[in-house]
Amino acid sequence: MRFGRATSSSGFGFVLVFAMVWISATGILGAQAAPPSAPIEIVVQHDVPMKTRDGVVLYADVYRPKSPDKFPVILMRTPYDKSVTWAV
């Protein structure tokens, strides 16, 4: 009897995974593709200082779109030197 339960639960898992993949692939939950847009220029500011509470000054490179619109932010912190490209 135990063996039968294991087989049916693994079958259920397969069906569940298949359903999740199908839903995400077909966009049935209302996800819409972003409309095509013109390329946006990027403004790069190098070595922008920021003073921490303990008085240490950290320097960052800021990459932002040249646009008055609002955009989401991606903040990346790394223990490596900011000039190391493989850390990105």
Order of alpha helices (4+ residues) and beta strands (2+ residues): alpha-beta-beta
